[in-house]
Amino acid sequence: MKKDWNKKYRLTLVEDESHRRIRSYKFAAWKLLLLSVGVCILLAGGMYALVAFTPLRGTIPGYPDARSRGEALANAIRIDSLEGSIARWKRYTEHLRAVLSGQAVIEADSLMKKGTAAYLGEKTPAQLAETDSLLRDVVRREGRFGVGSEQMGSLPIEGMHFFCPLKGVISRGYESVLHPYLDISAPASSVVKAVLDGTVVLTEWSEEYGYSMVVQHDGNIISVYRHNERLLKRSGEKVKAGESVSLVGSASSALKGDHLHFEMWHKGQAVDPAKYISF
């Protein structure tokens, strides 16, 4: 076997018509094998370098190019922003649910006191009062001629125009202690409308109230709609005054008769809706 590897071979190039020898190569079998292996290694290395260090790598299926990596980074940033927004909405709805149920909640300002204590401590009360007065004066001058929603939100509640949430009969009126809301009787599937522009901050279902919706409005006003068979808006959606938000109905087995349980809150206090809305 060793003699076969050392046996000499000759490769000759001969012209076909004249049989003239053009070139002749003499080699052993082991040299031919070594040369073949070397050529294969060089070809493989060249192909790897061509794919790894040139734009051709983007043509490989599944390989992320610069555009894909940029989109992935942008999506990661969007997801992080959405997670932060969802967390804020969750905290807000939890505090709002606690307020509506009469439970104690953590003041939002208290979450920032720890981080701002050192900064506030550098100024005297007189300096803080002067800075606050200057800021209030700037805000007052800038908002003097405003006619947008912010200006409308600063109106007292008596000066606002509320849409009637439901045309029906008030079966039970407002009582500040025992019944701080209205019961408005109406046929099943009657349309309930938003009283003001706002944002839906809570939608839920319970055995006691059926489907419920809470809408936050400008001017520290909250409207609550309970005893619905169906909600037409989701949490986080914007609503316009007079826009349909739900349908009255007996979605709860505890509900006796079709009616809307309607609450209005202003600056954390329940108010009588009948004083501001004509039913």
N, C-alpha and C positions, 0 to 999 in steps of 0.2 A: 504493500500500500504506500509505503514511503517513497518507493521508486517511481510510482505513478505521479506523485506530487512534484517530483524533481525532473520528470521527463520534459524535454524541450519540444516546443511547438513553434511553427512558423506561419505567419499570416502574410500572404503576398497579394498585392494588388496588380492585376494583369489587364492590359487593354484587350478588349474582346476581339477586334478585327485583326490586329497585327500580332497579338500574343506577346507584346512587349511588356516586360516587367517594369512597373512604375515604382513601387515601393515594397519593401519587405520588412516585417516585424518579427522578431524572435523573442520568445518568452517562455517561462515555466508556468505550470498550472497554478502553483501557489501564488505567484505574482498576479495572475489574472483574477483570482479570488480576492486578493487584497485590494487590487485596483477597483473591483466592482463594489466592495464594501465601502471604500472611501468615497466613491462617486455617489452612492446612495446616501451616505451621511451628509455630504455637501449639499445634495439636493434637498434633503429634509430640513437642514439648517437654514438654507436659503428660503424655502417656503415658509418656515416658521417666522423668520425675520420679516418677510414680506407681509405676512398677515398681522403680526404683532405690532409692528412699528409704522404701518401705513394705513390710510383710510380704508383699505380693503377689508379690515376687520369688521367694519360696519355692515358688510354684506353677509356675514355669517348669521344664520337664523338664531334668534334668541340672544345675540350679543348686544348689550346696551350701547347705543352711540351717544354722542354729546347731547343730542336733542332729547333722547329718552331720559338721560340722567338729569337734565334740566327740568323736564316735566315731573320726574319723580321728586325732585327737591321742592318744586313749587307745590305739588300735592301734599307733601309732608308739612309744609308751612301752613297750607290751608287747613289741613286736619288739626294741627296744633291750635290754630285760631278758633276753629269750630268747637274744639274740646273746651277751650277757655270760655267761649260764649255759652255753651251748654251748661258748664259748671256755674256760671253767674246766674243764668235763668233758673237753674235748680235751686240755688240758694235763695233767690228772690221769691220763687213760688212757695218754698218751705216757710219762709218768714211770713208771706202773705197768708198762707193757710193757718199759721199760728195766730196771726192777728185776728183773722175772721172767727177763729174758734176761742178767742179770749186767752190764749196762752202767752207766756212771756217769751220774748225773743231778744236776741243780741242786737244791740244798736250797731248799725253799719259803721258809724263814725268810730266806735271803740276799736274796730279792727285796725285802724290806722294810727291810733294814739301812740302805740309803742314806737313806731318808726318816725313819728314827727315830734316826739317829746324833746329831743335834743335840739332840733331846729327852733322850736318855739321858745325854748329856754334861753336862747341867745338874745331875745328881744324883751324889753320891758313891757308891761301892760299898756303904758302910754304910747309906745311905738306901735304896738299891735293895733290899738284903737285908731291911731292916725292912719295907718295903712289900710285898715278896714273902711274908714270913712272915705278915703281917696278912691278905693275900688268901688264902693257903692255909688259915688258921684259919677265915675266913668260909666258904669253900667246904666245908671239912670239917664245920662245924656244920650248914650247910644240907643237906648230903647224907647226914647221919647216919641218918635214918629213911626215905630214898628206897627205893622198891620198883619203880621203873620200869625201862625198858630201859637207861638210863644206869647204874643200879646194877648190873644184870646184866653190862654190858659191863666193869665194873671187877673182876669175878671173875677169878681165875687160870684159865688154860686147863684145868687139871686139874679144876676144879669145874664146868665147863660140860657141858650135855647136848647131844651132837651126834646128829643123825639119820644113819642109814646112807645114803649116797648111792646105793648099788646093791647088791642082794642077788646075790651071785655068788661066784666062787672067785678068790682072790688068786693070779694066775699068776706074778707077780714082786713081791717085797717091796721095802721101802724100803731104800735104801743112800745114806748121807749124801753121798757123793762122786759115784759113777757113776750112781745111779738114785734121786734124791731125791723119789720119788713112788711110788704104787702102781699096778699094772696089775690091774684086776678084770675077769675074763672073765665074759661073760654073753651070752645069745642076742641076735641083732639086734633092734632096736626095743624093748629093755628100757628101762623108765622110770628116768631119773636124777633124784634129788631133792636139794634144797638141804639142807645140813647144819645151817644156822642161819638166822635172819632176816637179811636184808641187802639190798643193792642191786647189780644187775648193772652193772658198770662197763666191761665189754669183751665184745664178741662179734665173732668173726672166723673166716675160713676160710683154711687154708693146705694146701699139698700134703702137708706132713709130718704135720700133726695133724688134718686135716679140720676140722670145725666145733668151735670152742672157746668157752668162756664163763668169765669171771672174776667172782666175786661178792665184794664187800666187806662184812664183818660188823663188829659192835662188838668192842671189845677188841683192835683192830689185828690182826684175823684175816682172811685171804683164802683162799678156796677156788677151785680151778681144775679145770675139767672139759673134757677133750679127747677126741678120737676119737668124735665124735657124728655121726650121719647127719642129725640135725635138731635145731634149737634151738627151745624153746617160749617163750622170753623174749627181749626186746630190751634193748639197752643203755639204762640209765636206769630200768628197771622195778624195783619193789620185789618181793621174794620172801619167803615165810614158810618157816620150818623145816619140812621134810617135803613142800614143794610141788614138783610136777614142773617140771623146768627144761629137760630135753632127752631125746633118745632115742639109745641106743647104736647104732652102726652103722659100716659101712665106707664113709664118704663120701670117704675119701682112698685113692688107689691104692697109697700107701706103707704102708697099714695091713695087717698080717698077722693075721687073726683078729679077731673082734669082742670088744673089751674097752674099758673106761673107763680113761683115764689121769687119775688123781686126785691133786691136790697140795693141801697145806695149808701156809700160811705164818702165822707168828706173830711180830709185831714185826720184820718184814724177814728172818726166818730160816725156812727150810724145816723142817718137823717131820714125824715119822712119824705118819700118820693112824691106824695100827693101835693106837697107844698110847691113843687117846681114843675110838675108834669100834669097836663090835663088828660084824664083817662076817659 
